[in-house]
Amino acid sequence: MHLSRMYSSPAEMQVQLVRAMTPEEKLSISQALRDSAWEFKAAWIRSCRPDLAESDVQETVRKLFRDAGT
């Protein structure tokens, strides 16, 4: 059976796939997404501020992530 016949929309398909995941799978995916976001942000900071030491890049990312919800 074709996927388009099983789901009325891509969003519905995504919801069903997430519901079928174990908590461990969801945690693993969320950690991978967070790690990717961290690396993208660090790369952007490095490109904007090539003079910063790596420790300063990581501290800047840490602050940005910490303050993201405020």
C-alpha positions in Angstrom: 0.0 0.0 0.0 1.3 3.5 -0.9 1.9 5.8 2.0 -0.3 8.5 0.6 -3.3 6.1 1.0 -2.4 5.4 4.6 -2.1 9.1 5.8 -4.2 12.1 4.9 -1.1 14.4 5.2 2.6 14.4 5.8 1.9 15.9 9.3 -0.4 13.0 10.2 2.3 10.5 9.0 4.9 12.3 11.2 2.6 12.2 14.2 1.9 8.5 13.8 5.7 7.8 13.4 6.5 9.7 16.6 3.7 8.0 18.5 5.2 4.6 17.5 8.6 5.5 18.9 9.9 4.4 22.3 10.8 7.0 24.8 14.5 6.0 24.3 14.2 6.6 20.6 12.6 10.0 21.1 15.4 11.0 23.6 18.1 9.8 21.2 16.6 11.9 18.4 16.2 15.0 20.5 19.8 14.7 21.7 21.0 14.4 18.1 19.0 17.4 17.1 20.3 19.4 20.0 23.9 18.4 19.1 23.4 19.4 15.5 21.9 22.8 16.5 24.9 23.4 18.9 27.4 22.6 16.1 25.6 24.9 13.6 25.5 27.7 16.1 29.2 27.2 16.9 30.1 27.2 13.2 28.1 30.4 12.6 29.9 32.1 15.6 33.3 31.0 14.2 32.4 32.5 10.8 31.3 35.8 12.4 34.2 35.9 14.9 37.2 34.0 13.6 39.3 35.8 16.3 37.6 34.0 19.1 39.3 31.1 20.9 37.4 27.8 20.7 36.6 28.0 24.4 35.0 31.4 23.9 33.0 30.0 20.9 31.7 27.2 23.2 30.9 29.6 26.0 29.0 31.9 23.6 27.0 28.9 22.4 26.3 27.8 26.0 25.0 31.3 26.8 22.8 31.4 23.7 21.3 28.0 24.5 20.8 28.9 28.1 19.0 32.1 27.3 17.0 30.9 24.3 13.8 30.5 26.3 13.9 34.0 27.7 
